[in-house]
């Protein structure tokens, strides 16, 4: 199981924002950026600081969570689905959906859906 999928599952199980998850997301995103040949400066700009800085608040900030969405993808999210939980969906340009449902908060659902999309499109 890829690290991104594992992180998506952690987001789906979380009861609120979690700085440990934020830090793991930051490291996973940095690894993908470096593996795809992006420069250290590009990674620092995308991550909001170097690897020793605090991570962006992915699990508590919609702005930070949106940075996880791969390019040329759209998204939707909401507070409640039919079960009373938050949901999010990230869709690629081919129409493939990466959904996260039954999550406690919309931001966590968006993080999970974006991480699943990134796992399928790792050069984002």
C-alpha positions in Angstrom: 0.0 0.0 0.0 1.5 3.3 -0.9 2.2 5.9 1.7 -0.3 8.3 0.2 -3.1 5.7 0.4 -2.2 5.0 4.1 -2.3 8.8 4.8 -5.7 9.0 3.1 -7.0 6.3 5.4 -5.5 8.1 8.4 -7.3 11.3 7.4 -10.6 9.3 7.0 -10.2 7.9 10.5 -9.2 11.2 12.2 -11.6 13.0 14.5 -10.1 16.4 13.7 -7.0 18.2 12.6 -3.8 16.3 13.3 -0.3 17.8 13.1 1.3 14.3 12.9 -0.7 13.6 9.8 0.2 17.0 8.4 3.9 16.3 8.9 3.6 12.8 7.2 1.7 14.4 4.3 4.5 17.0 4.0 7.2 14.3 3.8 5.3 12.2 1.3 4.6 15.2 -1.0 8.3 16.1 -0.8 9.4 12.6 -1.7 7.1 12.7 -4.7 8.4 16.1 -5.8 12.0 15.0 -5.5 11.3 11.7 -7.3 9.8 13.5 -10.2 12.9 15.7 -10.5 11.5 18.9 -9.1 14.1 21.2 -7.6 14.6 21.8 -3.9 13.4 25.4 -4.4 10.1 24.2 -6.0 9.6 21.8 -3.1 10.2 24.5 -0.5 7.7 26.8 -2.3 5.1 24.0 -2.5 5.5 22.9 1.1 5.6 26.3 2.7 9.1 26.0 4.0 12.0 23.5 4.1 11.7 20.0 5.5 12.6 21.2 9.0 9.8 23.8 9.1 6.3 23.1 10.5 4.1 21.5 7.9 1.2 23.3 6.3 -2.0 22.7 8.2 -3.4 20.3 5.6 -5.9 18.8 8.1 -7.2 22.1 9.4 -7.0 24.6 6.5 -9.0 24.4 3.3 -6.3 26.4 1.6 -3.6 24.0 2.6 -5.7 20.9 1.7 -6.4 22.3 -1.8 -2.6 22.3 -2.4 -2.8 18.5 -2.3 -5.1 18.4 -5.4 -3.1 17.4 -8.5 -3.1 19.8 -11.5 -5.9 19.6 -14.0 -8.2 18.0 -11.4 -11.5 19.4 -10.0 -13.1 18.8 -6.6 -16.3 19.0 -4.7 -17.0 18.6 -1.0 -19.7 18.9 1.5 -20.6 18.8 5.2 -23.1 16.0 5.1 -23.9 13.0 3.0 -26.9 10.7 3.6 -25.2 9.2 6.7 -24.6 12.6 8.2 -20.8 12.7 7.5 -18.5 14.9 5.4 -17.5 13.9 1.9 -15.2 15.1 -0.9 -14.4 14.0 -4.4 -11.4 14.9 -6.6 -11.9 14.2 -10.3 -9.3 14.0 -13.0 -9.8 15.3 -16.5 -10.7 11.8 -17.8 -13.7 11.8 -15.3 -12.1 9.3 -12.8 -13.3 10.1 -9.3 -11.3 9.7 -6.1 -13.9 10.0 -3.4 -13.7 10.0 0.4 -17.0 9.6 2.3 -18.1 9.1 5.9 -15.4 11.4 7.3 -15.8 13.6 10.3 -14.9 16.9 8.7 -14.9 18.2 5.0 -11.3 19.2 5.2 -10.2 15.7 6.2 -12.3 14.3 3.4 -10.7 16.6 0.9 -7.2 15.6 2.1 -8.1 12.0 1.7 -9.6 12.3 -1.7 -6.6 14.5 -2.9 -4.1 12.0 -1.6 -5.9 9.2 -3.4 -5.8 11.2 -6.6 -2.2 12.1 -6.1 -1.4 8.4 -5.6 -2.9 7.7 -9.0 -1.2 10.7 -10.6 2.1 10.8 -8.6 4.0 13.3 -10.9 1.6 16.1 -9.9 
